[in-house]
Amino acid sequence: MIVNLIVGGVTVLMLVFVLVWFFFPATRNWFERPKHRFMETERLMDDKKQPN
């Protein structure tokens, strides 16, 4: 029973996030900011590893 509530709750939350992302394009930058921050950090680390 509790597992069904947890799975249902997470499903509802994900559906809400997807709908907000789809219907409000201005929020996409906020949603995707962690991904872009991670990618920038990876790029900086790769640049440091490159021999000069």
N, CA, C and O of each residue as an XYZ file, in Angstrom:
208
protein
N       0.826     -1.197      0.000
C       0.000      0.000      0.000
C       0.867      1.256      0.000
O       0.652      2.165     -0.803
N       1.843      1.304      0.900
C       2.686      2.497      0.981
C       3.533      2.650     -0.280
O       3.799      3.766     -0.728
N       3.953      1.521     -0.847
C       4.743      1.573     -2.082
C       3.908      2.189     -3.203
O       4.416      2.994     -3.984
N       2.657      1.824     -3.284
C       1.776      2.392     -4.305
C       1.621      3.898     -4.122
O       1.587      4.640     -5.104
N       1.527      4.355     -2.876
C       1.423      5.791     -2.614
C       2.697      6.517     -3.034
O       2.634      7.589     -3.635
N       3.843      5.940     -2.723
C       5.117      6.566     -3.091
C       5.254      6.628     -4.612
O       5.584      7.678     -5.165
N       5.005      5.518     -5.280
C       5.116      5.484     -6.743
C       4.107      6.446     -7.370
O       4.444      7.169     -8.308
N       2.901      6.459     -6.873
C       1.888      7.382     -7.396
C       2.267      8.833     -7.174
O       2.100      9.667     -8.064
N       2.778      9.138     -5.987
C       3.198     10.510     -5.690
C       4.333     10.974     -6.577
O       4.310     12.094     -7.088
N       5.325     10.123     -6.762
C       6.459     10.475     -7.624
C       5.997     10.628     -9.070
O       6.461     11.520     -9.780
N       5.097      9.774     -9.501
C       4.569      9.874    -10.860
C       3.844     11.199    -11.064
O       4.019     11.854    -12.091
N       3.038     11.590    -10.094
C       2.317     12.865    -10.187
C       3.305     14.029    -10.218
O       3.143     14.950    -11.018
N       4.320     14.000     -9.364
C       5.315     15.077     -9.356
C       6.032     15.184    -10.698
O       6.228     16.284    -11.214
N       6.421     14.054    -11.257
C       7.110     14.078    -12.547
C       6.185     14.596    -13.648
O       6.624     15.346    -14.520
N       4.935     14.213    -13.616
C       3.974     14.701    -14.600
C       3.823     16.220    -14.490
O       3.768     16.918    -15.503
N       3.757     16.724    -13.267
C       3.655     18.173    -13.062
C       4.895     18.872    -13.607
O       4.771     19.882    -14.300
N       6.090     18.355    -13.310
C       7.319     18.964    -13.822
C       7.331     18.985    -15.347
O       7.692     19.994    -15.953
N       6.940     17.881    -15.965
C       6.939     17.814    -17.434
C       5.927     18.797    -18.015
O       6.220     19.476    -18.998
N       4.748     18.879    -17.420
C       3.738     19.810    -17.923
C       4.178     21.261    -17.762
O       3.981     22.072    -18.667
N       4.770     21.592    -16.623
C       5.277     22.959    -16.425
C       6.371     23.252    -17.437
O       6.388     24.327    -18.037
N       7.286     22.307    -17.635
C       8.376     22.491    -18.600
C       7.809     22.720    -20.002
O       8.316     23.558    -20.748
N       6.760     21.977    -20.359
C       6.189     22.063    -21.702
C       5.388     23.349    -21.909
O       5.533     24.006    -22.940
N       4.548     23.713    -20.942
C       3.642     24.844    -21.125
C       4.235     26.191    -20.716
O       3.689     27.232    -21.081
N       5.321     26.195    -19.978
C       5.960     27.442    -19.547
C       7.434     27.418    -19.950
O       8.288     27.069    -19.135
N       7.742     27.785    -21.199
C       9.123     27.698    -21.686
C      10.114     28.525    -20.867
O      11.306     28.216    -20.859
N       9.651     29.556    -20.187
C      10.563     30.382    -19.389
C      11.179     29.591    -18.234
O      12.237     29.965    -17.729
N      10.537     28.513    -17.814
C      11.071     27.723    -16.697
C      12.139     26.730    -17.138
O      12.817     26.141    -16.296
N      12.300     26.538    -18.442
C      13.252     25.533    -18.930
C      14.675     25.848    -18.499
O      15.425     24.944    -18.132
N      15.054     27.118    -18.539
C      16.402     27.491    -18.120
C      16.629     27.121    -16.656
O      17.698     26.631    -16.293
N      15.620     27.357    -15.818
C      15.750     27.036    -14.396
C      15.862     25.522    -14.192
O      16.678     25.058    -13.396
N      15.034     24.754    -14.918
C      15.076     23.296    -14.796
C      16.406     22.724    -15.264
O      16.919     21.777    -14.668
N      16.966     23.288    -16.323
C      18.159     22.720    -16.945
C      19.460     23.344    -16.447
O      20.537     22.932    -16.878
N      19.387     24.320    -15.556
C      20.590     24.983    -15.048
C      21.591     24.012    -14.417
O      22.784     24.141    -14.691
N      21.174     23.045    -13.585
C      22.164     22.106    -13.027
C      22.905     21.318    -14.105
O      24.101     21.060    -13.972
N      22.202     20.934    -15.172
C      22.850     20.202    -16.259
C      23.910     21.065    -16.922
O      25.018     20.601    -17.190
N      23.567     22.325    -17.186
C      24.520     23.216    -17.844
C      25.712     23.511    -16.939
O      26.843     23.610    -17.413
N      25.465     23.650    -15.647
C      26.554     23.886    -14.696
C      27.499     22.685    -14.676
O      28.719     22.850    -14.672
N      26.936     21.485    -14.662
C      27.750     20.267    -14.675
C      28.575     20.176    -15.957
O      29.764     19.861    -15.918
N      27.934     20.454    -17.091
C      28.649     20.371    -18.365
C      29.776     21.398    -18.440
O      30.843     21.101    -18.977
N      29.556     22.594    -17.914
C      30.600     23.617    -17.905
C      31.765     23.186    -17.020
O      32.924     23.386    -17.383
N      31.469     22.601    -15.870
C      32.528     22.116    -14.982
C      33.322     21.010    -15.659
O      34.549     20.985    -15.567
N      32.640     20.100    -16.332
C      33.332     19.032    -17.059
C      34.241     19.602    -18.145
O      35.363     19.133    -18.332
N      33.753     20.611    -18.854
C      34.561     21.222    -19.908
C      35.804     21.875    -19.316
O      36.896     21.753    -19.872
N      35.644     22.569    -18.190
C      36.789     23.208    -17.544
C      37.797     22.176    -17.062
O      39.004     22.382    -17.187
N      37.312     21.068    -16.511
C      38.222     20.021    -16.043
C      38.961     19.382    -17.216
O      40.151     19.086    -17.108
N      38.272     19.167    -18.328
C      38.923     18.610    -19.513
C      39.984     19.561    -20.054
O      41.047     19.127    -20.498
N      39.690     20.867    -20.014
C      40.671     21.851    -20.482
C      41.922     21.838    -19.611
O      43.031     22.025    -20.112
N      41.749     21.619    -18.316
C      42.901     21.576    -17.410
C      43.748     20.329    -17.650
O      44.962     20.355    -17.448
N      43.114     19.238    -18.080
C      43.834     17.987    -18.314
C      44.635     18.012    -19.611
O      45.598     17.260    -19.762
N      44.243     18.867    -20.539
C      44.923     18.920    -21.831
C      46.352     19.431    -21.652
O      46.560     20.458    -21.006
N      47.338     18.730    -22.216
C      48.718     19.229    -22.133
C      48.889     20.460    -23.014
O      48.324     20.554    -24.104
N      49.671     21.383    -22.518
C      49.900     22.628    -23.281
C      51.055     22.499    -24.206
O      51.384     23.448    -24.919
